């Protein structure tokens, strides 16, 4: 089987409401998503999506994905998409780094590989049956009362796991937020306080040694070294996210003893191929993991959830639905959806999501060899 054509779309995704994180210093109103369809000489087509969470959250932006793909496509024509690892190695030679550019192509190759094998990706990734995935809400930064109201709204939609955005340079403000949200937690609910790297080590240590909550704390500081420094001086379990950009940084986090868990996001690390390698490493060292993507529609969410559904229960934490925050849905009714705080995977081969090209509009470009 050979790749014969790549079609790329840009798609604007407004959020239902503005989203603030990292203590309010980062604000997102809309996302710039890139859809990719890979066609083959045997009639199979695979879909992928790459969608940064705005352009301030990570060193990634929507136009950069499309520019990078234009650089890569001449090297991809003629390759066998049912061998995603080989395709990824070819992309690494053609364009070193830029992992977020490669993720939608890698995803589309896995979609084709699953279809060719007649199996859903969760089965290709090692599951005998797909797990039902618990979902976690994502609560933007605000006043304690605003954030408690957002948790109550998420609770009404079935969410029992909540990711609470905190962070800032005033310890008293975050102590008040954490204490208020922890007190408002209902029986059977769990919380993660996500700092999105907004604290300095001194603020992180001051806050975490002042609050009574012993819930997860996610990405307290900017760098891996800073987070490791904090982890050795507080009682809360630490979850790492943004400072882990590839397989090597995950290994370094383990070597430093910097965390008890990680976020595994395919778009950030280069696609499902590398996310699966990281997941397997995490299982081997006993980490707990949230497996979800950076942003995007139900297409990107579903791809990440296939990996989550094949992860042992003892290592698997809840996953986030990025599309739950969107005002647009280009794949209505397809893929993983919130069903009272949980989601199930499609049973069809590959990803199990097929966007309608007419909904996506005119392609940004089409490349044929």
C-alpha positions as CSV (number, residue, x, y, z in Angstrom):
1,X,0.0,0.0,0.0
2,X,1.3,3.5,-0.9
3,X,0.3,7.0,0.0
4,X,-0.9,8.8,-3.2
5,X,-2.4,12.0,-2.0
6,X,-2.6,14.3,1.1
7,X,-5.3,16.8,1.6
8,X,-5.1,19.5,4.3
9,X,-7.8,21.8,5.7
10,X,-7.6,24.7,8.1
11,X,-10.6,24.9,10.4
12,X,-11.5,27.6,12.8
13,X,-12.9,26.4,16.2
14,X,-14.4,29.1,18.4
15,X,-14.8,28.2,22.1
16,X,-18.2,28.4,23.7
17,X,-16.6,30.9,26.2
18,X,-13.2,32.4,26.8
19,X,-10.8,30.1,28.7
20,X,-8.2,31.4,31.2
21,X,-5.4,29.3,32.6
22,X,-2.0,29.7,34.3
23,X,-3.4,32.2,36.8
24,X,-5.1,34.2,34.0
25,X,-1.9,35.1,32.2
26,X,-3.0,32.8,29.3
27,X,-6.3,33.3,27.6
28,X,-7.8,31.3,24.7
29,X,-10.9,32.3,22.7
30,X,-10.6,30.1,19.6
31,X,-8.5,27.3,18.2
32,X,-6.9,26.8,14.8
33,X,-7.2,23.2,13.8
34,X,-5.6,21.3,10.9
35,X,-7.3,18.3,9.4
36,X,-5.4,15.8,7.2
37,X,-6.7,13.1,4.9
38,X,-4.2,10.6,3.5
39,X,-5.4,8.6,0.4
40,X,-3.8,5.4,-0.8
41,X,-3.5,3.4,-4.0
42,X,-5.7,0.6,-2.4
43,X,-8.7,2.9,-1.8
44,X,-8.2,3.4,2.0
45,X,-8.2,6.8,3.5
46,X,-7.0,7.9,6.9
47,X,-7.8,11.0,8.9
48,X,-5.7,13.0,11.4
49,X,-6.1,16.3,13.3
50,X,-3.5,18.7,14.9
51,X,-4.8,21.5,17.1
52,X,-2.7,23.5,19.5
53,X,-4.5,25.1,22.4
54,X,-4.1,28.6,21.0
55,X,-0.6,29.9,20.3
56,X,0.5,30.9,23.8
57,X,0.2,27.6,25.6
58,X,3.0,25.6,23.9
59,X,5.6,26.3,21.2
60,X,3.1,25.3,18.6
61,X,0.6,27.2,16.4
62,X,-2.0,26.2,13.7
63,X,-0.3,27.8,10.7
64,X,2.9,26.1,11.7
65,X,1.3,22.7,11.3
66,X,0.2,23.4,7.8
67,X,3.6,24.9,6.8
68,X,5.4,21.9,8.2
69,X,3.2,19.4,6.4
70,X,3.9,21.2,3.1
71,X,7.5,20.6,3.8
72,X,6.9,16.9,4.6
73,X,4.5,15.8,1.9
74,X,7.0,15.3,-0.9
75,X,8.8,12.7,1.3
76,X,5.6,10.9,2.2
77,X,4.2,10.2,-1.2
78,X,4.9,6.5,-2.0
79,X,5.4,5.4,1.6
80,X,3.4,2.6,3.2
81,X,1.0,4.2,5.8
82,X,0.4,0.8,7.5
83,X,3.9,1.2,8.9
84,X,3.5,4.3,11.0
85,X,6.9,3.9,12.8
86,X,8.7,4.0,9.4
87,X,6.7,7.0,8.3
88,X,7.6,8.8,11.5
89,X,11.3,8.1,11.1
90,X,11.1,9.5,7.6
91,X,9.5,12.6,8.9
92,X,12.2,13.0,11.5
93,X,14.8,12.9,8.8
94,X,12.9,15.4,6.5
95,X,12.1,17.8,9.3
96,X,13.9,17.4,12.6
97,X,12.0,18.4,15.7
98,X,8.6,20.1,15.2
99,X,6.8,17.1,16.7
100,X,3.4,18.8,16.7
101,X,3.5,19.0,12.9
102,X,3.9,15.3,12.6
103,X,1.1,14.2,14.9
104,X,-1.9,14.5,12.4
105,X,0.0,12.5,9.8
106,X,1.0,9.8,12.3
107,X,-2.7,9.7,13.4
108,X,-3.9,9.3,9.8
109,X,-1.4,6.5,9.2
110,X,-2.7,4.6,12.3
111,X,-6.2,5.1,11.0
112,X,-5.3,3.4,7.8
113,X,-3.3,0.7,9.6
114,X,-6.4,-0.1,11.7
115,X,-8.6,-0.3,8.6
116,X,-6.2,-2.5,6.7
117,X,-6.1,-4.9,9.7
118,X,-9.9,-4.7,10.2
119,X,-9.4,-3.7,13.9
120,X,-10.1,-0.5,16.0
121,X,-7.0,1.2,17.2
122,X,-7.6,0.2,20.8
123,X,-7.2,-3.4,19.8
124,X,-4.0,-2.7,17.8
125,X,-2.7,-0.9,20.9
126,X,-3.1,-4.1,23.0
127,X,-6.6,-4.2,24.5
128,X,-8.7,-7.3,24.4
129,X,-11.7,-5.1,25.0
130,X,-12.0,-1.3,25.1
131,X,-12.2,0.2,28.6
132,X,-14.9,2.8,29.4
133,X,-12.9,6.0,29.9
134,X,-13.8,8.2,32.9
135,X,-13.8,11.9,31.9
136,X,-12.4,14.9,33.7
137,X,-13.8,18.4,33.4
138,X,-11.5,21.4,33.0
139,X,-12.3,24.4,35.1
140,X,-10.8,27.8,34.0
141,X,-9.2,30.2,36.4
142,X,-11.5,32.7,38.1
143,X,-12.7,33.7,41.6
144,X,-13.4,30.8,44.0
145,X,-17.2,31.3,43.6
146,X,-16.9,31.4,39.8
147,X,-14.8,28.2,39.8
148,X,-17.2,26.4,42.2
149,X,-20.1,27.3,39.9
150,X,-18.2,25.8,37.0
151,X,-17.6,22.6,38.9
152,X,-21.3,22.4,39.8
153,X,-22.1,22.8,36.1
154,X,-19.7,20.1,35.2
155,X,-21.1,17.9,37.9
156,X,-24.6,18.3,36.3
157,X,-23.1,16.9,33.1
158,X,-21.9,13.8,34.9
159,X,-18.3,14.8,35.6
160,X,-16.8,13.4,38.8
161,X,-13.2,14.2,38.1
162,X,-12.2,17.9,37.8
163,X,-9.0,19.7,36.7
164,X,-8.9,23.0,38.4
165,X,-6.8,25.8,36.9
166,X,-4.9,27.8,39.5
167,X,-1.6,29.7,39.5
168,X,-0.3,33.2,40.0
169,X,2.3,35.1,41.9
170,X,0.2,35.7,45.0
171,X,0.3,32.7,47.3
172,X,-2.7,33.8,49.3
173,X,-4.9,33.9,46.2
174,X,-4.1,30.3,45.3
175,X,-4.3,29.1,48.8
176,X,-7.9,30.5,49.0
177,X,-8.8,29.0,45.6
178,X,-7.5,25.5,46.5
179,X,-9.0,25.5,50.0
180,X,-12.4,26.7,48.6
181,X,-12.5,24.1,45.8
182,X,-11.3,21.3,48.0
183,X,-14.0,22.1,50.5
184,X,-16.7,22.1,47.7
185,X,-15.6,18.7,46.4
186,X,-18.6,16.2,46.6
187,X,-18.2,12.7,47.9
188,X,-16.7,10.4,45.2
189,X,-15.2,13.3,43.3
190,X,-11.5,13.8,42.7
191,X,-9.5,17.0,41.9
192,X,-6.3,18.0,40.2
193,X,-5.0,21.5,40.7
194,X,-3.4,22.4,37.4
195,X,-0.9,25.3,37.6
196,X,0.1,25.3,34.0
197,X,3.7,26.2,35.0
198,X,2.6,29.6,36.6
199,X,4.4,29.3,39.9
200,X,8.0,29.9,40.8
201,X,9.4,27.1,43.0
202,X,9.2,29.4,46.1
203,X,5.5,30.1,45.5
204,X,4.8,26.5,44.8
205,X,6.4,25.3,48.0
206,X,4.7,28.1,50.0
207,X,1.2,27.3,48.7
208,X,1.4,23.5,48.9
209,X,2.8,23.5,52.4
210,X,-0.1,25.8,53.5
211,X,-3.1,24.0,52.0
212,X,-4.7,21.0,53.6
213,X,-5.6,19.4,50.2
214,X,-3.4,16.4,49.2
215,X,-4.8,16.2,45.7
216,X,-2.7,16.0,42.6
217,X,-0.8,19.2,41.6
218,X,-0.1,19.5,37.9
219,X,2.9,21.2,36.3
220,X,3.6,23.6,39.2
221,X,6.6,25.4,37.5
222,X,8.0,26.1,34.1
223,X,10.9,23.6,33.9
224,X,11.4,20.0,34.7
225,X,14.2,20.9,37.1
226,X,12.0,23.3,39.0
227,X,9.2,20.8,39.2
228,X,11.6,18.2,40.5
229,X,12.8,20.7,43.2
230,X,9.3,21.3,44.3
231,X,8.3,17.5,44.3
232,X,11.0,16.8,46.9
233,X,9.6,19.4,49.3
234,X,5.8,19.0,49.3
235,X,3.4,16.2,50.3
236,X,1.2,16.4,47.2
237,X,1.6,14.0,44.3
238,X,3.0,15.8,41.2
239,X,1.6,15.4,37.7
240,X,3.8,16.7,34.9
241,X,2.6,18.0,31.5
242,X,4.0,20.9,29.5
243,X,7.7,20.3,30.3
244,X,7.6,16.8,28.8
245,X,8.0,17.2,25.1
246,X,9.3,13.8,24.0
247,X,10.3,10.3,25.1
248,X,13.7,11.6,26.5
249,X,12.1,14.2,28.8
250,X,9.7,11.6,30.2
251,X,12.7,9.3,31.0
252,X,14.5,12.3,32.6
253,X,11.4,13.0,34.8
254,X,11.5,9.5,36.0
255,X,15.3,9.6,36.7
256,X,14.8,12.8,38.7
257,X,11.9,11.4,40.7
258,X,10.0,14.5,39.6
259,X,6.5,13.1,39.5
260,X,4.0,10.3,40.3
261,X,2.1,10.8,37.0
262,X,2.1,12.5,33.6
263,X,-0.2,13.8,30.9
264,X,0.3,11.9,27.6
265,X,-0.8,14.1,24.7
266,X,-0.2,12.8,21.2
267,X,-0.1,16.2,19.5
268,X,2.6,17.4,21.8
269,X,4.9,14.4,21.5
270,X,4.6,13.7,17.7
271,X,1.5,11.5,17.4
272,X,0.2,8.1,18.6
273,X,3.4,6.3,17.8
274,X,5.4,8.2,20.4
275,X,2.5,8.6,22.8
276,X,2.3,4.8,22.9
277,X,6.0,4.5,23.6
278,X,5.6,6.9,26.5
279,X,2.5,5.2,27.8
280,X,4.3,1.8,27.8
281,X,7.3,3.4,29.7
282,X,4.8,5.0,32.2
283,X,3.3,1.6,32.8
284,X,6.7,0.0,33.4
285,X,7.7,2.6,36.0
286,X,4.3,2.7,37.7
287,X,3.1,6.1,36.7
288,X,-0.6,7.1,36.6
289,X,-1.5,8.9,33.4
290,X,-4.1,11.1,31.9
291,X,-4.1,10.3,28.1
292,X,-5.8,13.0,26.1
293,X,-4.9,15.5,23.4
294,X,-3.9,19.2,23.5
295,X,-7.0,20.4,21.8
296,X,-9.3,19.8,18.8
297,X,-12.5,18.1,17.9
298,X,-13.9,14.7,18.6
299,X,-11.5,13.4,15.9
300,X,-8.4,14.3,18.0
301,X,-10.1,13.3,21.2
302,X,-11.0,9.8,19.9
303,X,-7.5,9.1,18.7
304,X,-6.1,9.8,22.1
305,X,-8.9,7.8,23.8
306,X,-8.0,4.7,21.7
307,X,-4.6,4.7,23.5
308,X,-6.3,5.4,26.9
309,X,-8.7,2.5,26.4
310,X,-5.8,0.1,26.0
311,X,-4.0,1.3,29.1
312,X,-4.1,-0.8,32.3
313,X,-6.7,0.5,34.7
314,X,-4.2,0.9,37.6
315,X,-2.2,3.3,35.4
316,X,-5.1,5.1,33.7
317,X,-6.6,8.3,35.1
318,X,-9.5,10.2,33.6
319,X,-9.3,11.9,30.2
320,X,-10.4,15.3,29.0
321,X,-12.7,16.0,26.0
322,X,-11.3,19.1,24.3
323,X,-14.4,19.2,22.0
324,X,-16.6,19.8,25.1
325,X,-15.4,23.4,25.0
326,X,-16.1,24.1,21.3
327,X,-18.9,26.0,19.6
328,X,-18.4,24.1,16.4
329,X,-18.6,20.3,15.8
330,X,-17.4,19.2,12.3
331,X,-17.9,15.5,13.1
332,X,-21.4,15.5,14.8
333,X,-22.4,12.4,16.5
334,X,-19.1,10.6,15.9
335,X,-16.3,9.5,18.2
336,X,-16.1,9.7,21.9
337,X,-18.8,11.7,23.6
338,X,-19.6,12.5,27.2
339,X,-22.2,10.0,28.5
340,X,-22.7,11.0,32.2
341,X,-19.0,11.5,32.8
342,X,-17.7,8.6,30.8
343,X,-17.0,7.8,27.1
344,X,-16.8,4.6,25.0
345,X,-14.7,4.0,21.9
346,X,-16.1,3.2,18.4
347,X,-16.0,-0.4,17.5
348,X,-15.2,0.1,13.8
349,X,-11.8,-0.3,12.3
350,X,-9.2,2.4,12.6
351,X,-10.2,5.6,14.4
352,X,-13.9,5.1,13.8
353,X,-14.4,8.8,12.9
354,X,-14.9,10.0,9.3
355,X,-15.1,13.8,8.8
356,X,-17.3,15.1,5.9
357,X,-15.0,17.1,3.6
358,X,-18.0,19.3,2.7
359,X,-18.2,20.5,6.3
360,X,-14.5,21.4,6.3
361,X,-14.7,23.7,3.3
362,X,-12.1,24.3,0.7
363,X,-8.8,22.5,1.4
364,X,-5.7,24.6,2.2
365,X,-3.8,22.5,-0.2
366,X,-3.9,19.1,-2.0
367,X,-0.7,17.3,-2.8
368,X,-0.4,14.4,-5.2
369,X,2.8,12.7,-6.3
